Amino acid sequence: KNFVNLAGDDILAYGELNEKESSVTGMSDYVKFEIDIKYRDLIRKPTYILIVASASKYGDYFTGGEGSTLYIDEFELKYDYNPASFV
């Protein structure tokens, strides 16, 4: 069962880490990353923003791997204009 339909009309924009970036194992240092948000609707203005971080794939569905640890440091949300984000 899906908790959220990412292709639904109520999702105005979406972004995620790619498989390579999100599957790093044995890290000894923090890794900087950026997630580009792709907008699907340029008319409606969003009311909320939801950010989900989980320590393992499907962790947001509470089915992640045991023993996974997630550290988030210096989180920043930027609002730079990127024409490629508007599809």
PyMOL Python script that loads the backbone (N, CA, C, O; Angstrom):
from pymol import cmd

cmd.read_pdbstr("""\
ATOM      1  N   LYS A   1       0.852  -1.181   0.000  1.00  0.00           N
ATOM      2  CA  LYS A   1       0.000   0.000   0.000  1.00  0.00           C
ATOM      3  C   LYS A   1       0.892   1.237   0.000  1.00  0.00           C
ATOM      4  O   LYS A   1       1.863   1.301   0.755  1.00  0.00           O
ATOM      5  N   ASN A   2       0.574   2.210  -0.831  1.00  0.00           N
ATOM      6  CA  ASN A   2       1.294   3.485  -0.856  1.00  0.00           C
ATOM      7  C   ASN A   2       0.648   4.461   0.106  1.00  0.00           C
ATOM      8  O   ASN A   2      -0.571   4.635   0.093  1.00  0.00           O
ATOM      9  N   PHE A   3       1.453   5.100   0.940  1.00  0.00           N
ATOM     10  CA  PHE A   3       0.948   6.140   1.807  1.00  0.00           C
ATOM     11  C   PHE A   3       0.778   7.436   1.035  1.00  0.00           C
ATOM     12  O   PHE A   3      -0.123   8.223   1.326  1.00  0.00           O
ATOM     13  N   VAL A   4       1.634   7.661   0.058  1.00  0.00           N
ATOM     14  CA  VAL A   4       1.602   8.881  -0.748  1.00  0.00           C
ATOM     15  C   VAL A   4       1.726   8.482  -2.209  1.00  0.00           C
ATOM     16  O   VAL A   4       2.606   7.704  -2.578  1.00  0.00           O
ATOM     17  N   ASN A   5       0.847   9.014  -3.027  1.00  0.00           N
ATOM     18  CA  ASN A   5       0.940   8.787  -4.461  1.00  0.00           C
ATOM     19  C   ASN A   5       1.770   9.924  -5.046  1.00  0.00           C
ATOM     20  O   ASN A   5       1.264  11.030  -5.238  1.00  0.00           O
ATOM     21  N   LEU A   6       3.044   9.656  -5.329  1.00  0.00           N
ATOM     22  CA  LEU A   6       3.947  10.703  -5.814  1.00  0.00           C
ATOM     23  C   LEU A   6       3.551  11.247  -7.186  1.00  0.00           C
ATOM     24  O   LEU A   6       3.987  12.332  -7.572  1.00  0.00           O
ATOM     25  N   ALA A   7       2.734  10.506  -7.916  1.00  0.00           N
ATOM     26  CA  ALA A   7       2.265  10.969  -9.224  1.00  0.00           C
ATOM     27  C   ALA A   7       0.909  11.664  -9.110  1.00  0.00           C
ATOM     28  O   ALA A   7       0.345  12.076 -10.124  1.00  0.00           O
ATOM     29  N   GLY A   8       0.379  11.801  -7.899  1.00  0.00           N
ATOM     30  CA  GLY A   8      -0.937  12.393  -7.689  1.00  0.00           C
ATOM     31  C   GLY A   8      -0.992  13.873  -8.004  1.00  0.00           C
ATOM     32  O   GLY A   8       0.027  14.564  -7.997  1.00  0.00           O
ATOM     33  N   ASP A   9      -2.189  14.348  -8.280  1.00  0.00           N
ATOM     34  CA  ASP A   9      -2.397  15.766  -8.616  1.00  0.00           C
ATOM     35  C   ASP A   9      -2.103  16.694  -7.442  1.00  0.00           C
ATOM     36  O   ASP A   9      -1.886  17.890  -7.639  1.00  0.00           O
ATOM     37  N   ASP A  10      -2.094  16.158  -6.229  1.00  0.00           N
ATOM     38  CA  ASP A  10      -1.849  16.998  -5.064  1.00  0.00           C
ATOM     39  C   ASP A  10      -0.360  17.228  -4.802  1.00  0.00           C
ATOM     40  O   ASP A  10      -0.006  18.011  -3.920  1.00  0.00           O
ATOM     41  N   ILE A  11       0.517  16.557  -5.552  1.00  0.00           N
ATOM     42  CA  ILE A  11       1.963  16.742  -5.430  1.00  0.00           C
ATOM     43  C   ILE A  11       2.391  17.758  -6.488  1.00  0.00           C
ATOM     44  O   ILE A  11       2.385  17.447  -7.679  1.00  0.00           O
ATOM     45  N   LEU A  12       2.760  18.966  -6.069  1.00  0.00           N
ATOM     46  CA  LEU A  12       3.125  20.021  -7.012  1.00  0.00           C
ATOM     47  C   LEU A  12       4.573  19.923  -7.470  1.00  0.00           C
ATOM     48  O   LEU A  12       4.908  20.347  -8.576  1.00  0.00           O
ATOM     49  N   ALA A  13       5.443  19.358  -6.613  1.00  0.00           N
ATOM     50  CA  ALA A  13       6.863  19.226  -6.932  1.00  0.00           C
ATOM     51  C   ALA A  13       7.430  18.051  -6.145  1.00  0.00           C
ATOM     52  O   ALA A  13       6.904  17.678  -5.097  1.00  0.00           O
ATOM     53  N   TYR A  14       8.520  17.470  -6.670  1.00  0.00           N
ATOM     54  CA  TYR A  14       9.099  16.299  -6.011  1.00  0.00           C
ATOM     55  C   TYR A  14      10.578  16.197  -6.357  1.00  0.00           C
ATOM     56  O   TYR A  14      10.990  16.549  -7.463  1.00  0.00           O
ATOM     57  N   GLY A  15      11.367  15.719  -5.417  1.00  0.00           N
ATOM     58  CA  GLY A  15      12.783  15.478  -5.653  1.00  0.00           C
ATOM     59  C   GLY A  15      13.287  14.421  -4.690  1.00  0.00           C
ATOM     60  O   GLY A  15      12.728  14.249  -3.607  1.00  0.00           O
ATOM     61  N   GLU A  16      14.332  13.715  -5.073  1.00  0.00           N
ATOM     62  CA  GLU A  16      14.909  12.689  -4.201  1.00  0.00           C
ATOM     63  C   GLU A  16      16.363  12.448  -4.594  1.00  0.00           C
ATOM     64  O   GLU A  16      16.788  12.811  -5.691  1.00  0.00           O
ATOM     65  N   LEU A  17      17.117  11.834  -3.689  1.00  0.00           N
ATOM     66  CA  LEU A  17      18.489  11.434  -4.005  1.00  0.00           C
ATOM     67  C   LEU A  17      18.442  10.272  -4.979  1.00  0.00           C
ATOM     68  O   LEU A  17      17.551   9.426  -4.902  1.00  0.00           O
ATOM     69  N   ASN A  18      19.401  10.226  -5.898  1.00  0.00           N
ATOM     70  CA  ASN A  18      19.435   9.092  -6.804  1.00  0.00           C
ATOM     71  C   ASN A  18      19.994   7.859  -6.087  1.00  0.00           C
ATOM     72  O   ASN A  18      20.535   7.969  -4.987  1.00  0.00           O
ATOM     73  N   GLU A  19      19.863   6.717  -6.699  1.00  0.00           N
ATOM     74  CA  GLU A  19      20.264   5.445  -6.085  1.00  0.00           C
ATOM     75  C   GLU A  19      21.727   5.437  -5.659  1.00  0.00           C
ATOM     76  O   GLU A  19      22.056   4.943  -4.581  1.00  0.00           O
ATOM     77  N   LYS A  20      22.606   5.981  -6.498  1.00  0.00           N
ATOM     78  CA  LYS A  20      24.039   5.986  -6.184  1.00  0.00           C
ATOM     79  C   LYS A  20      24.333   6.818  -4.936  1.00  0.00           C
ATOM     80  O   LYS A  20      25.090   6.389  -4.065  1.00  0.00           O
ATOM     81  N   GLU A  21      23.730   8.011  -4.850  1.00  0.00           N
ATOM     82  CA  GLU A  21      23.967   8.897  -3.710  1.00  0.00           C
ATOM     83  C   GLU A  21      23.365   8.360  -2.423  1.00  0.00           C
ATOM     84  O   GLU A  21      23.908   8.583  -1.341  1.00  0.00           O
ATOM     85  N   SER A  22      22.254   7.659  -2.531  1.00  0.00           N
ATOM     86  CA  SER A  22      21.560   7.207  -1.326  1.00  0.00           C
ATOM     87  C   SER A  22      22.001   5.827  -0.859  1.00  0.00           C
ATOM     88  O   SER A  22      21.512   5.352   0.166  1.00  0.00           O
ATOM     89  N   SER A  23      22.902   5.172  -1.569  1.00  0.00           N
ATOM     90  CA  SER A  23      23.312   3.810  -1.216  1.00  0.00           C
ATOM     91  C   SER A  23      24.762   3.727  -0.755  1.00  0.00           C
ATOM     92  O   SER A  23      25.382   2.669  -0.863  1.00  0.00           O
ATOM     93  N   VAL A  24      25.304   4.810  -0.252  1.00  0.00           N
ATOM     94  CA  VAL A  24      26.695   4.820   0.209  1.00  0.00           C
ATOM     95  C   VAL A  24      26.800   4.006   1.497  1.00  0.00           C
ATOM     96  O   VAL A  24      26.018   4.200   2.428  1.00  0.00           O
ATOM     97  N   THR A  25      27.776   3.089   1.543  1.00  0.00           N
ATOM     98  CA  THR A  25      27.997   2.302   2.764  1.00  0.00           C
ATOM     99  C   THR A  25      29.420   2.514   3.253  1.00  0.00           C
ATOM    100  O   THR A  25      30.311   2.847   2.471  1.00  0.00           O
ATOM    101  N   GLY A  26      29.624   2.325   4.522  1.00  0.00           N
ATOM    102  CA  GLY A  26      30.957   2.441   5.091  1.00  0.00           C
ATOM    103  C   GLY A  26      31.512   3.845   5.065  1.00  0.00           C
ATOM    104  O   GLY A  26      32.723   4.023   4.933  1.00  0.00           O
ATOM    105  N   MET A  27      30.665   4.844   5.188  1.00  0.00           N
ATOM    106  CA  MET A  27      31.130   6.233   5.159  1.00  0.00           C
ATOM    107  C   MET A  27      31.890   6.554   6.432  1.00  0.00           C
ATOM    108  O   MET A  27      31.526   6.095   7.515  1.00  0.00           O
ATOM    109  N   SER A  28      32.942   7.341   6.301  1.00  0.00           N
ATOM    110  CA  SER A  28      33.679   7.803   7.475  1.00  0.00           C
ATOM    111  C   SER A  28      33.556   9.311   7.648  1.00  0.00           C
ATOM    112  O   SER A  28      33.920   9.843   8.697  1.00  0.00           O
ATOM    113  N   ASP A  29      33.047  10.007   6.633  1.00  0.00           N
ATOM    114  CA  ASP A  29      32.852  11.451   6.685  1.00  0.00           C
ATOM    115  C   ASP A  29      31.474  11.790   6.122  1.00  0.00           C
ATOM    116  O   ASP A  29      30.851  10.989   5.425  1.00  0.00           O
ATOM    117  N   TYR A  30      31.020  12.990   6.444  1.00  0.00           N
ATOM    118  CA  TYR A  30      29.762  13.460   5.879  1.00  0.00           C
ATOM    119  C   TYR A  30      29.927  13.684   4.377  1.00  0.00           C
ATOM    120  O   TYR A  30      31.016  14.008   3.903  1.00  0.00           O
ATOM    121  N   VAL A  31      28.839  13.508   3.642  1.00  0.00           N
ATOM    122  CA  VAL A  31      28.829  13.719   2.199  1.00  0.00           C
ATOM    123  C   VAL A  31      27.819  14.818   1.885  1.00  0.00           C
ATOM    124  O   VAL A  31      26.645  14.707   2.239  1.00  0.00           O
ATOM    125  N   LYS A  32      28.275  15.869   1.225  1.00  0.00           N
ATOM    126  CA  LYS A  32      27.391  16.953   0.831  1.00  0.00           C
ATOM    127  C   LYS A  32      26.581  16.522  -0.386  1.00  0.00           C
ATOM    128  O   LYS A  32      27.106  15.875  -1.293  1.00  0.00           O
ATOM    129  N   PHE A  33      25.306  16.882  -0.402  1.00  0.00           N
ATOM    130  CA  PHE A  33      24.463  16.554  -1.549  1.00  0.00           C
ATOM    131  C   PHE A  33      23.424  17.651  -1.739  1.00  0.00           C
ATOM    132  O   PHE A  33      23.154  18.436  -0.830  1.00  0.00           O
ATOM    133  N   GLU A  34      22.856  17.691  -2.923  1.00  0.00           N
ATOM    134  CA  GLU A  34      21.761  18.601  -3.238  1.00  0.00           C
ATOM    135  C   GLU A  34      20.671  17.812  -3.936  1.00  0.00           C
ATOM    136  O   GLU A  34      20.949  16.888  -4.701  1.00  0.00           O
ATOM    137  N   ILE A  35      19.440  18.179  -3.669  1.00  0.00           N
ATOM    138  CA  ILE A  35      18.292  17.539  -4.320  1.00  0.00           C
ATOM    139  C   ILE A  35      17.573  18.609  -5.126  1.00  0.00           C
ATOM    140  O   ILE A  35      17.084  19.592  -4.570  1.00  0.00           O
ATOM    141  N   ASP A  36      17.510  18.417  -6.426  1.00  0.00           N
ATOM    142  CA  ASP A  36      16.817  19.351  -7.306  1.00  0.00           C
ATOM    143  C   ASP A  36      15.329  18.985  -7.310  1.00  0.00           C
ATOM    144  O   ASP A  36      14.966  17.831  -7.540  1.00  0.00           O
ATOM    145  N   ILE A  37      14.495  19.957  -7.059  1.00  0.00           N
ATOM    146  CA  ILE A  37      13.050  19.751  -7.018  1.00  0.00           C
ATOM    147  C   ILE A  37      12.480  19.992  -8.420  1.00  0.00           C
ATOM    148  O   ILE A  37      12.724  21.036  -9.025  1.00  0.00           O
ATOM    149  N   LYS A  38      11.725  19.023  -8.926  1.00  0.00           N
ATOM    150  CA  LYS A  38      11.076  19.157 -10.231  1.00  0.00           C
ATOM    151  C   LYS A  38       9.621  19.557 -10.016  1.00  0.00           C
ATOM    152  O   LYS A  38       8.859  18.842  -9.366  1.00  0.00           O
ATOM    153  N   TYR A  39       9.248  20.703 -10.568  1.00  0.00           N
ATOM    154  CA  TYR A  39       7.891  21.211 -10.417  1.00  0.00           C
ATOM    155  C   TYR A  39       7.006  20.670 -11.524  1.00  0.00           C
ATOM    156  O   TYR A  39       7.411  20.639 -12.686  1.00  0.00           O
ATOM    157  N   ARG A  40       5.801  20.244 -11.173  1.00  0.00           N
ATOM    158  CA  ARG A  40       4.838  19.697 -12.132  1.00  0.00           C
ATOM    159  C   ARG A  40       3.695  20.666 -12.405  1.00  0.00           C
ATOM    160  O   ARG A  40       3.004  20.552 -13.418  1.00  0.00           O
ATOM    161  N   ASP A  41       3.502  21.612 -11.509  1.00  0.00           N
ATOM    162  CA  ASP A  41       2.411  22.567 -11.630  1.00  0.00           C
ATOM    163  C   ASP A  41       2.975  23.958 -11.357  1.00  0.00           C
ATOM    164  O   ASP A  41       3.470  24.233 -10.264  1.00  0.00           O
ATOM    165  N   LEU A  42       2.897  24.824 -12.353  1.00  0.00           N
ATOM    166  CA  LEU A  42       3.461  26.163 -12.227  1.00  0.00           C
ATOM    167  C   LEU A  42       2.405  27.215 -11.893  1.00  0.00           C
ATOM    168  O   LEU A  42       2.725  28.395 -11.747  1.00  0.00           O
ATOM    169  N   ILE A  43       1.167  26.797 -11.774  1.00  0.00           N
ATOM    170  CA  ILE A  43       0.073  27.730 -11.510  1.00  0.00           C
ATOM    171  C   ILE A  43      -0.253  27.777 -10.013  1.00  0.00           C
ATOM    172  O   ILE A  43      -0.290  28.852  -9.413  1.00  0.00           O
ATOM    173  N   ARG A  44      -0.486  26.616  -9.424  1.00  0.00           N
ATOM    174  CA  ARG A  44      -0.855  26.577  -8.003  1.00  0.00           C
ATOM    175  C   ARG A  44       0.352  26.862  -7.118  1.00  0.00           C
ATOM    176  O   ARG A  44       1.479  26.493  -7.449  1.00  0.00           O
ATOM    177  N   LYS A  45       0.105  27.518  -5.999  1.00  0.00           N
ATOM    178  CA  LYS A  45       1.163  27.797  -5.030  1.00  0.00           C
ATOM    179  C   LYS A  45       1.074  26.779  -3.900  1.00  0.00           C
ATOM    180  O   LYS A  45      -0.013  26.521  -3.383  1.00  0.00           O
ATOM    181  N   PRO A  46       2.208  26.200  -3.513  1.00  0.00           N
ATOM    182  CA  PRO A  46       2.173  25.193  -2.440  1.00  0.00           C
ATOM    183  C   PRO A  46       1.803  25.819  -1.095  1.00  0.00           C
ATOM    184  O   PRO A  46       2.131  26.970  -0.806  1.00  0.00           O
ATOM    185  N   THR A  47       1.112  25.024  -0.293  1.00  0.00           N
ATOM    186  CA  THR A  47       0.738  25.430   1.053  1.00  0.00           C
ATOM    187  C   THR A  47       1.738  24.908   2.072  1.00  0.00           C
ATOM    188  O   THR A  47       2.036  25.580   3.059  1.00  0.00           O
ATOM    189  N   TYR A  48       2.258  23.701   1.829  1.00  0.00           N
ATOM    190  CA  TYR A  48       3.174  23.041   2.749  1.00  0.00           C
ATOM    191  C   TYR A  48       4.376  22.488   1.993  1.00  0.00           C
ATOM    192  O   TYR A  48       4.327  22.287   0.780  1.00  0.00           O
ATOM    193  N   ILE A  49       5.438  22.249   2.722  1.00  0.00           N
ATOM    194  CA  ILE A  49       6.578  21.524   2.187  1.00  0.00           C
ATOM    195  C   ILE A  49       6.844  20.381   3.159  1.00  0.00           C
ATOM    196  O   ILE A  49       6.866  20.588   4.372  1.00  0.00           O
ATOM    197  N   LEU A  50       7.042  19.201   2.642  1.00  0.00           N
ATOM    198  CA  LEU A  50       7.299  18.022   3.453  1.00  0.00           C
ATOM    199  C   LEU A  50       8.675  17.485   3.101  1.00  0.00           C
ATOM    200  O   LEU A  50       8.960  17.224   1.932  1.00  0.00           O
ATOM    201  N   ILE A  51       9.522  17.320   4.092  1.00  0.00           N
ATOM    202  CA  ILE A  51      10.859  16.778   3.903  1.00  0.00           C
ATOM    203  C   ILE A  51      10.949  15.494   4.707  1.00  0.00           C
ATOM    204  O   ILE A  51      10.712  15.496   5.915  1.00  0.00           O
ATOM    205  N   VAL A  52      11.293  14.394   4.042  1.00  0.00           N
ATOM    206  CA  VAL A  52      11.394  13.096   4.702  1.00  0.00           C
ATOM    207  C   VAL A  52      12.826  12.614   4.563  1.00  0.00           C
ATOM    208  O   VAL A  52      13.390  12.633   3.469  1.00  0.00           O
ATOM    209  N   ALA A  53      13.411  12.185   5.661  1.00  0.00           N
ATOM    210  CA  ALA A  53      14.751  11.596   5.657  1.00  0.00           C
ATOM    211  C   ALA A  53      14.663  10.275   6.409  1.00  0.00           C
ATOM    212  O   ALA A  53      14.144  10.225   7.524  1.00  0.00           O
ATOM    213  N   SER A  54      15.162   9.221   5.808  1.00  0.00           N
ATOM    214  CA  SER A  54      15.138   7.915   6.464  1.00  0.00           C
ATOM    215  C   SER A  54      16.501   7.261   6.321  1.00  0.00           C
ATOM    216  O   SER A  54      17.236   7.541   5.374  1.00  0.00           O
ATOM    217  N   ALA A  55      16.835   6.396   7.256  1.00  0.00           N
ATOM    218  CA  ALA A  55      18.157   5.779   7.313  1.00  0.00           C
ATOM    219  C   ALA A  55      18.318   4.634   6.323  1.00  0.00           C
ATOM    220  O   ALA A  55      19.440   4.192   6.074  1.00  0.00           O
ATOM    221  N   SER A  56      17.233   4.151   5.761  1.00  0.00           N
ATOM    222  CA  SER A  56      17.335   3.078   4.781  1.00  0.00           C
ATOM    223  C   SER A  56      16.167   3.181   3.805  1.00  0.00           C
ATOM    224  O   SER A  56      15.159   3.826   4.089  1.00  0.00           O
ATOM    225  N   LYS A  57      16.318   2.539   2.659  1.00  0.00           N
ATOM    226  CA  LYS A  57      15.274   2.584   1.643  1.00  0.00           C
ATOM    227  C   LYS A  57      13.971   2.056   2.235  1.00  0.00           C
ATOM    228  O   LYS A  57      13.976   1.053   2.948  1.00  0.00           O
ATOM    229  N   TYR A  58      12.895   2.701   1.955  1.00  0.00           N
ATOM    230  CA  TYR A  58      11.567   2.393   2.474  1.00  0.00           C
ATOM    231  C   TYR A  58      11.449   2.616   3.970  1.00  0.00           C
ATOM    232  O   TYR A  58      10.484   2.166   4.588  1.00  0.00           O
ATOM    233  N   GLY A  59      12.412   3.302   4.560  1.00  0.00           N
ATOM    234  CA  GLY A  59      12.314   3.632   5.976  1.00  0.00           C
ATOM    235  C   GLY A  59      11.127   4.525   6.268  1.00  0.00           C
ATOM    236  O   GLY A  59      10.555   4.474   7.357  1.00  0.00           O
ATOM    237  N   ASP A  60      10.748   5.360   5.275  1.00  0.00           N
ATOM    238  CA  ASP A  60       9.579   6.216   5.466  1.00  0.00           C
ATOM    239  C   ASP A  60       8.285   5.416   5.464  1.00  0.00           C
ATOM    240  O   ASP A  60       7.231   5.939   5.825  1.00  0.00           O
ATOM    241  N   TYR A  61       8.358   4.144   5.057  1.00  0.00           N
ATOM    242  CA  TYR A  61       7.215   3.234   5.137  1.00  0.00           C
ATOM    243  C   TYR A  61       7.360   2.279   6.317  1.00  0.00           C
ATOM    244  O   TYR A  61       6.601   1.319   6.447  1.00  0.00           O
ATOM    245  N   PHE A  62       8.339   2.551   7.174  1.00  0.00           N
ATOM    246  CA  PHE A  62       8.598   1.757   8.378  1.00  0.00           C
ATOM    247  C   PHE A  62       8.961   0.313   8.057  1.00  0.00           C
ATOM    248  O   PHE A  62       8.637  -0.597   8.821  1.00  0.00           O
ATOM    249  N   THR A  63       9.644   0.100   6.913  1.00  0.00           N
ATOM    250  CA  THR A  63      10.092  -1.243   6.551  1.00  0.00           C
ATOM    251  C   THR A  63      11.586  -1.250   6.258  1.00  0.00           C
ATOM    252  O   THR A  63      12.073  -2.132   5.552  1.00  0.00           O
ATOM    253  N   GLY A  64      12.315  -0.283   6.790  1.00  0.00           N
ATOM    254  CA  GLY A  64      13.750  -0.162   6.530  1.00  0.00           C
ATOM    255  C   GLY A  64      14.557  -1.246   7.216  1.00  0.00           C
ATOM    256  O   GLY A  64      14.020  -2.036   7.993  1.00  0.00           O
ATOM    257  N   GLY A  65      15.847  -1.281   6.925  1.00  0.00           N
ATOM    258  CA  GLY A  65      16.739  -2.272   7.493  1.00  0.00           C
ATOM    259  C   GLY A  65      17.102  -1.971   8.939  1.00  0.00           C
ATOM    260  O   GLY A  65      17.294  -0.812   9.307  1.00  0.00           O
ATOM    261  N   GLU A  66      17.196  -3.002   9.750  1.00  0.00           N
ATOM    262  CA  GLU A  66      17.595  -2.837  11.145  1.00  0.00           C
ATOM    263  C   GLU A  66      19.058  -2.433  11.216  1.00  0.00           C
ATOM    264  O   GLU A  66      19.872  -2.871  10.403  1.00  0.00           O
ATOM    265  N   GLY A  67      19.386  -1.602  12.183  1.00  0.00           N
ATOM    266  CA  GLY A  67      20.765  -1.190  12.388  1.00  0.00           C
ATOM    267  C   GLY A  67      21.212  -0.019  11.544  1.00  0.00           C
ATOM    268  O   GLY A  67      22.361   0.408  11.647  1.00  0.00           O
ATOM    269  N   SER A  68      20.334   0.511  10.711  1.00  0.00           N
ATOM    270  CA  SER A  68      20.688   1.675   9.890  1.00  0.00           C
ATOM    271  C   SER A  68      20.718   2.919  10.763  1.00  0.00           C
ATOM    272  O   SER A  68      19.893   3.078  11.663  1.00  0.00           O
ATOM    273  N   THR A  69      21.669   3.793  10.492  1.00  0.00           N
ATOM    274  CA  THR A  69      21.793   5.040  11.245  1.00  0.00           C
ATOM    275  C   THR A  69      21.848   6.201  10.274  1.00  0.00           C
ATOM    276  O   THR A  69      22.537   6.145   9.256  1.00  0.00           O
ATOM    277  N   LEU A  70      21.119   7.249  10.597  1.00  0.00           N
ATOM    278  CA  LEU A  70      21.090   8.440   9.753  1.00  0.00           C
ATOM    279  C   LEU A  70      21.529   9.629  10.583  1.00  0.00           C
ATOM    280  O   LEU A  70      20.981   9.882  11.656  1.00  0.00           O
ATOM    281  N   TYR A  71      22.513  10.357  10.090  1.00  0.00           N
ATOM    282  CA  TYR A  71      22.959  11.598  10.701  1.00  0.00           C
ATOM    283  C   TYR A  71      22.703  12.722   9.711  1.00  0.00           C
ATOM    284  O   TYR A  71      23.094  12.634   8.547  1.00  0.00           O
ATOM    285  N   ILE A  72      22.054  13.766  10.170  1.00  0.00           N
ATOM    286  CA  ILE A  72      21.822  14.943   9.337  1.00  0.00           C
ATOM    287  C   ILE A  72      22.475  16.125  10.035  1.00  0.00           C
ATOM    288  O   ILE A  72      22.202  16.392  11.205  1.00  0.00           O
ATOM    289  N   ASP A  73      23.337  16.830   9.315  1.00  0.00           N
ATOM    290  CA  ASP A  73      24.062  17.942   9.889  1.00  0.00           C
ATOM    291  C   ASP A  73      24.003  19.116   8.921  1.00  0.00           C
ATOM    292  O   ASP A  73      24.138  18.938   7.710  1.00  0.00           O
ATOM    293  N   GLU A  74      23.803  20.295   9.449  1.00  0.00           N
ATOM    294  CA  GLU A  74      23.803  21.521   8.665  1.00  0.00           C
ATOM    295  C   GLU A  74      22.816  21.478   7.503  1.00  0.00           C
ATOM    296  O   GLU A  74      23.175  21.764   6.361  1.00  0.00           O
ATOM    297  N   PHE A  75      21.585  21.123   7.800  1.00  0.00           N
ATOM    298  CA  PHE A  75      20.525  21.077   6.803  1.00  0.00           C
ATOM    299  C   PHE A  75      20.193  22.494   6.350  1.00  0.00           C
ATOM    300  O   PHE A  75      20.100  23.408   7.169  1.00  0.00           O
ATOM    301  N   GLU A  76      20.014  22.674   5.039  1.00  0.00           N
ATOM    302  CA  GLU A  76      19.721  23.992   4.485  1.00  0.00           C
ATOM    303  C   GLU A  76      18.719  23.849   3.350  1.00  0.00           C
ATOM    304  O   GLU A  76      18.844  22.954   2.514  1.00  0.00           O
ATOM    305  N   LEU A  77      17.741  24.716   3.319  1.00  0.00           N
ATOM    306  CA  LEU A  77      16.734  24.726   2.265  1.00  0.00           C
ATOM    307  C   LEU A  77      16.922  26.000   1.464  1.00  0.00           C
ATOM    308  O   LEU A  77      16.738  27.096   1.992  1.00  0.00           O
ATOM    309  N   LYS A  78      17.290  25.869   0.182  1.00  0.00           N
ATOM    310  CA  LYS A  78      17.567  27.025  -0.669  1.00  0.00           C
ATOM    311  C   LYS A  78      16.437  27.219  -1.675  1.00  0.00           C
ATOM    312  O   LYS A  78      15.760  26.272  -2.076  1.00  0.00           O
ATOM    313  N   TYR A  79      16.258  28.474  -2.068  1.00  0.00           N
ATOM    314  CA  TYR A  79      15.221  28.812  -3.036  1.00  0.00           C
ATOM    315  C   TYR A  79      15.820  29.479  -4.259  1.00  0.00           C
ATOM    316  O   TYR A  79      15.376  30.562  -4.641  1.00  0.00           O
ATOM    317  N   ASP A  80      16.789  28.884  -4.867  1.00  0.00           N
ATOM    318  CA  ASP A  80      17.401  29.432  -6.074  1.00  0.00           C
ATOM    319  C   ASP A  80      16.556  29.061  -7.286  1.00  0.00           C
ATOM    320  O   ASP A  80      15.975  27.977  -7.344  1.00  0.00           O
ATOM    321  N   TYR A  81      16.497  29.967  -8.245  1.00  0.00           N
ATOM    322  CA  TYR A  81      15.755  29.685  -9.480  1.00  0.00           C
ATOM    323  C   TYR A  81      16.596  28.819 -10.398  1.00  0.00           C
ATOM    324  O   TYR A  81      17.740  29.148 -10.712  1.00  0.00           O
ATOM    325  N   ASN A  82      16.019  27.719 -10.820  1.00  0.00           N
ATOM    326  CA  ASN A  82      16.680  26.808 -11.754  1.00  0.00           C
ATOM    327  C   ASN A  82      15.675  26.449 -12.847  1.00  0.00           C
ATOM    328  O   ASN A  82      14.731  25.708 -12.575  1.00  0.00           O
ATOM    329  N   PRO A  83      15.844  26.947 -14.068  1.00  0.00           N
ATOM    330  CA  PRO A  83      14.871  26.682 -15.143  1.00  0.00           C
ATOM    331  C   PRO A  83      14.646  25.200 -15.409  1.00  0.00           C
ATOM    332  O   PRO A  83      13.564  24.813 -15.851  1.00  0.00           O
ATOM    333  N   ALA A  84      15.645  24.365 -15.150  1.00  0.00           N
ATOM    334  CA  ALA A  84      15.505  22.927 -15.392  1.00  0.00           C
ATOM    335  C   ALA A  84      14.517  22.276 -14.426  1.00  0.00           C
ATOM    336  O   ALA A  84      14.052  21.164 -14.675  1.00  0.00           O
ATOM    337  N   SER A  85      14.196  22.950 -13.337  1.00  0.00           N
ATOM    338  CA  SER A  85      13.271  22.394 -12.356  1.00  0.00           C
ATOM    339  C   SER A  85      11.811  22.466 -12.816  1.00  0.00           C
ATOM    340  O   SER A  85      10.949  21.785 -12.260  1.00  0.00           O
ATOM    341  N   PHE A  86      11.541  23.280 -13.817  1.00  0.00           N
ATOM    342  CA  PHE A  86      10.167  23.484 -14.260  1.00  0.00           C
ATOM    343  C   PHE A  86       9.929  22.688 -15.523  1.00  0.00           C
ATOM    344  O   PHE A  86      10.316  23.095 -16.618  1.00  0.00           O
ATOM    345  N   VAL A  87       9.286  21.544 -15.351  1.00  0.00           N
ATOM    346  CA  VAL A  87       9.025  20.651 -16.489  1.00  0.00           C
ATOM    347  C   VAL A  87       7.549  20.576 -16.797  1.00  0.00           C
ATOM    348  O   VAL A  87       7.146  19.872 -17.723  1.00  0.00           O
TER     349      VAL A  87
END
""", "prot")
cmd.dss("prot")
cmd.show_as("cartoon", "prot")
cmd.util.cbc("prot")
cmd.orient("prot")
